[in-house]
């Protein structure tokens, strides 16, 4: 994995298999490698991105999973797309670091970051997440999961037959400092942007930030279920204001980046927000709005239509 600040996404580099919609912590018992299901995926191994903070990029969908290693245990950031994939994380972490998994954190509610939760909960591992994750599950992930479980041909790439939605066990509604594994971690709710469940994870002694899909590197940021395209640029800029020039940012998908990358991405998200407002003011429909060429060079048509749909709903709600 390359170092921070040397990567740039473009719309022609769409991520593989990714749809357009898309105090001491609890659970000190941890998980043992002998108790998790074995599976294999195409991964490049753990990369240290800060002192004792590691990232591993897993397929499918190039999701970035974090491991924050403390003296007595490891905290995991994001649990992937299914119980089996959650089991793989548990096995890989204990095998690599020889410490128990003592906590997990969801950066937001989307399936590819939370559907492994049940395996962590089954091992007594406490899971931290935004206070609105249960509501998002009810409104978005649960209907989609039920539809796929009823008819797997709807999304044949998903291995969701055995998924049971498992919300975080510790719901975060304000800045919170925790120390699972005897390692200080700051959890900071972010204003609605990629979703209204976005949570920044900061490891202050390492200068590392996990921002989930508020920032993406291996493809354009996705306007998926429950997104807020009009507020996303300001939400991103708000958290970037806390990040130092030398800090490392781990995106939800892709290689680590720096604050300058985040500022460029905020500028591009602002272009989308401005386009949505102009289209709405002109009376254009979601289907009929003409998409600017400069945005189509960065996002696929379906994603921009999703941004229009979500933006129009927000503007209509404002009256």
C-alpha positions as CSV (number, residue, x, y, z in Angstrom):
1,X,0.0,0.0,0.0
2,X,1.3,3.4,-0.9
3,X,2.0,6.2,1.5
4,X,-0.4,8.9,2.4
5,X,-1.1,11.7,-0.1
6,X,0.2,9.9,-3.3
7,X,-3.1,8.7,-4.7
8,X,-6.0,10.2,-6.6
9,X,-9.3,8.6,-7.7
10,X,-11.1,9.2,-11.0
11,X,-14.4,8.1,-12.3
12,X,-12.9,5.7,-14.8
13,X,-11.4,3.7,-11.9
14,X,-14.6,2.4,-10.5
15,X,-14.1,0.0,-7.7
16,X,-14.7,-3.7,-8.5
17,X,-18.1,-5.2,-7.8
18,X,-19.4,-2.1,-6.1
19,X,-23.0,-1.0,-6.8
20,X,-24.1,2.6,-6.9
21,X,-26.5,1.9,-4.0
22,X,-24.8,0.6,-1.8
23,X,-13.1,3.9,29.2
24,X,-12.3,0.3,28.8
25,X,-14.6,-1.1,26.1
26,X,-17.0,-3.9,26.6
27,X,-16.2,-7.4,25.4
28,X,-12.8,-8.0,27.0
29,X,-13.3,-11.7,26.6
30,X,-12.2,-11.4,23.0
31,X,-12.2,-14.1,20.3
32,X,-9.9,-17.1,19.8
33,X,-8.7,-18.1,16.4
34,X,-9.9,-21.7,16.8
35,X,-13.5,-20.6,17.1
36,X,-13.9,-18.8,13.7
37,X,-14.8,-20.1,10.3
38,X,-11.9,-20.4,7.9
39,X,-12.1,-18.8,4.5
40,X,-9.7,-17.2,2.0
41,X,-9.7,-13.9,0.1
42,X,-7.4,-11.9,-2.1
43,X,-5.6,-9.6,0.3
44,X,-2.2,-8.0,0.5
45,X,-1.6,-8.4,4.3
46,X,-1.5,-5.9,7.2
47,X,0.2,-2.6,6.5
48,X,1.3,-0.4,9.5
49,X,0.0,3.1,8.8
50,X,0.9,4.6,12.2
51,X,2.5,3.3,15.4
52,X,0.7,0.1,16.2
53,X,-2.1,0.9,13.8
54,X,-2.6,-1.4,10.8
55,X,-4.8,-1.7,7.8
56,X,-5.7,-4.6,5.6
57,X,-7.5,-4.2,2.3
58,X,-10.0,-7.1,1.8
59,X,-11.8,-8.2,-1.3
60,X,-14.6,-8.1,-2.3
61,X,-15.0,-4.3,-2.7
62,X,-11.5,-3.4,-1.5
63,X,-12.8,-2.6,2.0
64,X,-10.2,-1.2,4.4
65,X,-10.2,-2.9,7.8
66,X,-8.3,-1.4,10.7
67,X,-6.5,-3.0,13.6
68,X,-5.6,-0.8,16.5
69,X,-3.1,-2.8,18.6
70,X,-2.9,-2.1,22.4
71,X,-0.9,-3.8,25.1
72,X,-3.8,-6.2,26.0
73,X,-5.9,-6.4,22.9
74,X,-6.8,-5.3,19.4
75,X,-9.7,-3.0,18.3
76,X,-11.1,-3.7,14.8
77,X,-12.5,-0.9,12.6
78,X,-15.3,-2.3,10.4
79,X,-16.5,-5.9,10.1
80,X,-17.1,-6.4,6.4
81,X,-19.9,-7.9,4.4
82,X,-21.0,-11.2,6.0
83,X,-20.5,-13.5,9.0
84,X,-17.9,-15.5,7.1
85,X,-15.9,-12.3,6.3
86,X,-16.2,-11.3,9.9
87,X,-14.8,-14.6,10.9
88,X,-11.9,-14.1,8.5
89,X,-11.0,-10.8,10.2
90,X,-11.0,-12.5,13.7
91,X,-8.8,-15.3,12.5
92,X,-6.3,-13.0,10.7
93,X,-6.0,-10.5,13.5
94,X,-5.3,-13.1,16.2
95,X,-2.9,-14.9,14.0
96,X,-1.0,-11.7,13.1
97,X,-0.9,-9.9,16.4
98,X,-1.3,-12.7,19.0
99,X,-3.7,-10.7,21.1
100,X,-7.4,-11.0,21.5
101,X,-9.9,-8.9,19.7
102,X,-11.4,-6.7,22.5
103,X,-13.6,-4.3,20.6
104,X,-15.0,-3.4,17.1
105,X,-16.1,-0.1,15.7
106,X,-18.4,0.6,12.7
107,X,-17.5,3.7,10.7
108,X,-21.1,3.7,9.3
109,X,-24.1,1.5,8.8
110,X,-23.6,0.2,5.2
111,X,-23.6,-3.6,4.7
112,X,-19.9,-3.9,3.7
113,X,-18.8,-2.4,7.0
114,X,-21.3,-4.0,9.4
115,X,-22.7,-7.4,8.2
116,X,-19.8,-9.1,10.0
117,X,-20.9,-7.7,13.3
118,X,-22.8,-10.8,14.4
119,X,-19.6,-12.8,14.6
120,X,-17.9,-10.3,16.8
121,X,-21.0,-10.1,19.1
122,X,-21.1,-13.9,19.3
123,X,-17.6,-13.9,20.7
124,X,-18.5,-11.3,23.4
125,X,-16.7,-8.4,21.5
126,X,-18.4,-5.0,22.2
127,X,-19.2,-3.0,19.0
128,X,-19.2,0.7,18.9
129,X,-21.2,2.7,16.3
130,X,-23.3,5.8,15.7
131,X,-26.5,6.1,17.6
132,X,-28.5,6.2,14.3
133,X,-27.2,2.9,13.0
134,X,-30.3,0.9,14.2
135,X,-32.6,3.4,12.4
136,X,-30.5,3.1,9.2
137,X,-30.6,-0.7,9.4
138,X,-34.4,-0.5,9.7
139,X,-34.9,1.9,6.8
140,X,-32.2,0.6,4.4
141,X,-30.2,-2.5,5.1
142,X,-33.0,-4.6,6.5
143,X,-35.3,-4.3,3.4
144,X,-32.4,-4.9,1.1
145,X,-31.2,-7.9,3.1
146,X,-34.7,-9.4,3.2
147,X,-35.2,-9.0,-0.5
148,X,-31.9,-10.7,-1.3
149,X,-32.5,-13.5,1.2
150,X,-35.9,-14.1,-0.4
151,X,-34.5,-14.1,-3.9
152,X,-30.6,-14.4,-4.0
153,X,-30.7,-13.9,-7.8
154,X,-31.4,-10.2,-7.1
155,X,-27.7,-9.7,-6.0
156,X,-25.9,-13.0,-6.8
157,X,-22.6,-11.6,-5.6
158,X,-23.9,-11.3,-2.0
159,X,-23.4,-14.1,0.5
160,X,-26.2,-13.1,2.8
161,X,-28.1,-16.3,3.5
162,X,-26.9,-16.4,7.0
163,X,-26.8,-12.7,7.9
164,X,-28.6,-11.5,11.0
165,X,-28.5,-7.7,11.3
166,X,-26.6,-6.9,14.4
167,X,-26.4,-3.2,15.5
168,X,-23.6,-1.9,17.6
169,X,-23.8,-2.7,21.3
170,X,-22.5,0.8,22.3
171,X,-24.3,3.6,20.5
172,X,-22.3,6.9,20.2
173,X,-24.2,10.2,20.0
174,X,-21.4,12.6,21.1
175,X,-17.6,12.6,21.1
176,X,-16.4,9.6,23.2
177,X,-12.9,8.5,24.3
178,X,-12.4,4.8,24.9
179,X,-9.4,2.6,25.8
180,X,-10.1,-1.0,24.8
181,X,-6.9,-3.0,24.8
182,X,-5.4,-0.1,26.9
183,X,-5.1,2.0,23.8
184,X,-6.8,5.4,23.7
185,X,-9.2,5.9,20.8
186,X,-11.5,8.9,20.1
187,X,-14.9,8.4,18.4
188,X,-16.4,11.5,16.8
189,X,-19.8,11.5,15.2
190,X,-19.8,13.3,11.8
191,X,-22.6,15.5,10.5
192,X,-24.8,13.7,7.8
193,X,-22.8,13.2,4.6
194,X,-22.2,9.7,3.2
195,X,-24.8,8.6,5.7
196,X,-26.2,10.1,8.9
197,X,-24.3,7.3,10.8
198,X,-20.8,8.3,9.9
199,X,-18.3,8.1,12.8
200,X,-14.6,9.2,12.7
201,X,-12.2,7.0,14.6
202,X,-9.0,8.8,15.8
203,X,-5.9,7.2,17.3
204,X,-4.3,10.3,18.7
205,X,-0.9,8.8,19.7
206,X,-0.4,7.6,16.1
207,X,-1.9,10.4,14.1
208,X,-4.3,8.1,12.3
209,X,-7.9,8.7,11.4
210,X,-10.4,6.2,10.0
211,X,-13.2,8.0,8.2
212,X,-15.1,5.2,6.5
213,X,-16.8,6.1,3.2
214,X,-16.8,9.8,4.0
215,X,-13.6,9.6,2.0
216,X,-12.9,7.0,-0.6
217,X,-9.7,6.4,-2.7
218,X,-10.1,3.4,-4.9
219,X,-13.2,4.8,-6.6
220,X,-15.5,7.9,-6.5
221,X,-17.4,8.4,-3.2
222,X,-20.7,6.7,-3.5
223,X,-24.1,8.3,-3.1
224,X,-25.8,5.1,-1.8
225,X,-28.6,4.4,0.7
226,X,-29.2,7.2,3.1
227,X,-26.7,9.7,1.7
228,X,-26.8,13.5,2.1
229,X,-25.1,14.9,-0.9
230,X,-26.0,18.5,0.0
231,X,-24.4,18.3,3.4
232,X,-21.5,16.0,2.6
233,X,-18.9,18.6,1.6
234,X,-19.4,20.6,4.8
235,X,-19.4,17.4,6.9
236,X,-16.1,16.3,5.4
237,X,-14.5,19.8,5.8
238,X,-15.6,19.9,9.4
239,X,-13.7,16.7,10.3
240,X,-10.8,17.7,8.1
241,X,-10.4,20.8,10.3
242,X,-9.4,18.5,13.1
243,X,-6.8,16.6,11.1
244,X,-3.1,17.6,11.1
245,X,-1.0,18.0,8.0
246,X,1.1,15.0,9.0
247,X,-1.8,12.8,10.0
248,X,-2.8,9.7,8.0
249,X,-6.4,9.1,6.8
250,X,-7.7,5.6,6.2
251,X,-10.6,5.7,3.7
252,X,-13.4,3.2,3.7
253,X,-12.0,1.7,0.4
254,X,-8.5,2.1,-1.0
255,X,-5.1,3.3,0.0
256,X,-4.3,5.7,2.9
257,X,-4.4,9.4,2.0
258,X,-3.8,12.8,3.7
259,X,-5.7,15.9,4.5
260,X,-4.9,17.5,1.1
261,X,-6.6,14.6,-0.6
262,X,-9.6,15.0,1.6
263,X,-9.8,18.7,0.7
264,X,-9.8,17.9,-3.0
265,X,-12.5,15.4,-2.5
266,X,-14.6,17.9,-0.6
267,X,-14.2,20.3,-3.5
268,X,-15.6,17.6,-5.9
269,X,-18.4,16.8,-3.6
270,X,-19.3,20.5,-3.5
271,X,-19.5,20.4,-7.3
272,X,-22.1,17.7,-7.1
273,X,-24.1,19.6,-4.4
274,X,-24.1,22.7,-6.5
275,X,-25.3,20.8,-9.6
276,X,-28.1,19.2,-7.6
277,X,-29.3,22.6,-6.4
278,X,-29.1,24.1,-9.9
279,X,-31.0,21.1,-11.4
280,X,-33.7,21.4,-8.7
281,X,-34.1,25.1,-9.2
282,X,-34.5,24.6,-12.9
283,X,-37.3,22.2,-12.5
284,X,-35.5,19.3,-14.1
285,X,-36.6,15.8,-13.0
286,X,-34.1,13.2,-11.6
287,X,-34.3,11.2,-14.9
288,X,-34.3,14.2,-17.2
289,X,-31.6,16.4,-15.6
290,X,-28.6,16.7,-18.0
291,X,-25.5,15.5,-16.2
292,X,-22.4,17.7,-16.6
293,X,-19.5,16.1,-18.5
294,X,-17.0,17.0,-15.8
295,X,-19.0,15.1,-13.2
296,X,-19.6,12.1,-15.5
297,X,-15.8,11.9,-15.7
298,X,-15.7,11.2,-12.0
299,X,-19.0,9.4,-11.2
300,X,-21.2,7.0,-13.1
301,X,-24.6,8.1,-14.3
302,X,-26.4,5.9,-11.7
303,X,-24.5,7.4,-8.8
304,X,-25.2,11.0,-9.9
305,X,-28.9,10.2,-10.3
306,X,-28.8,8.8,-6.7
307,X,-27.3,12.1,-5.6
308,X,-30.1,14.0,-7.4
309,X,-32.8,11.8,-5.8
310,X,-31.4,12.3,-2.3
311,X,-30.8,16.0,-2.8
312,X,-34.2,16.7,-4.3
313,X,-35.8,14.9,-1.3
314,X,-33.8,17.1,1.1
315,X,-34.7,20.3,-0.7
316,X,-38.3,19.4,-0.8
317,X,-38.3,18.8,2.9
318,X,-36.9,22.3,3.4
319,X,-39.9,23.7,1.7
